[in-house]
Amino acid sequence: MDVSIIQQVKIQARVLVPLVKALQMELGEERANALVRRTLGAIYRRYGEEFWSAKNGNDLGKAMSPELAAYARDDALDYRVIEQSHDAFAFEVTACRYAEFYKELGEPELGFLLVCSADFDLAEGFGPDIKLSRTQTIMQGGSHCDFRYKRSSSVEEQ
C-alpha cells in the first residue's frame, strides 16, 4: 500500500496533536515544543542523510525535483520551480493542503511545529554544504512558502 505524504501527515496528526497538547499542558508550551522539535529533528536529519546518500549527494536539482513531487502528490501542494541546477533548487509553494488541514483542526501552530519545522532538519541531513533558507510559510500566514536550497560552495563568500 502506497500512502501519500499528505495522508501520512493526517494519520500521524491523530496521535501527535493530542500527544503534543498533553505535553504542553504538563510541561508548558515552550518546553514541550522544544522536546518535540529535538526528538523529531533527529528523525528528520536521519531521513535527510539517508535520502542524500541514496541520491549520491551530487546534483541538488535532480535530487530534489522528484522529492518535491512526492510531497505534492494527491494535490497536496501547488508550487512553481524558480531554479533547478546542480547547486540549487528553489521553489515557491502557492497553496498548501497541509496548512489547510491543520487550520481545519484549529492547530496551525502545531502544523508548523510538526510539518514545516522538519524541512530544516531534513536539509541539515544533506550535509554541511547544503543550506535551506525560507522566509515565510503559508502555515504561519504567509502568502506562500519560499524554499531556497543552495550548495554553500556555490555561494559567493562575502
Residue, then its C-alpha position, 0 to 999 in steps of 0.5 A: m500500500d502506497v500512502s501519500i505524504i499528505q495522508q501520512v501527515k493526517i494519520q500521524a496528526r491523530v496521535l501527535v496533536p493530542l500527544v503534543k497538547a498533553l505535553q504542553m499542558e504538563l510541561g508548558e508550551e515552550r518546553a514541550n515544543a522544544l522536546v518535540r522539535r529535538t526528538l523529531g529533528a533527529i528523525y528528520r536529519r536521519y531521513g535527510e542523510e539517508f535520502w542524500s546518500a541514496k541520491n549520491g549527494n551530487d546534483l541538488g536539482k535532480a535530487m530534489s525535483p522528484e522529492l518535491a513531487a512526492y510531497a505534492r502528490d494527491d494535490a497536496l501542494d501547488y508550487r512553481v520551480i524558480e531554479q533547478s541546477h546542480d547547486a540549487f533548487a528553489f521553489e515557491v509553494t502557492a497553496c498548501r493542503y497541509a496548512e489547510f488541514y491543520k487550520e481545519l483542526g484549529e492547530p496551525e501552530l502545531g502544523f508548523l511545529l510538526v510539518c514545516s519545522a522538519d524541512f530544516d532538519l531534513a536539509e541539515g541531513f544533506g550535509p554541511d554544504i547544503k543550506l535551506s533558507r525560507t522566509q515565510t510559510i503559508m502555515q504561519g500566514g504567509s502568502h506562500c512558502d519560499f524554499r531556497y536550497k543552495r550548495s554553500s560552495s556555490v555561494e559567493e563568500q562575502 
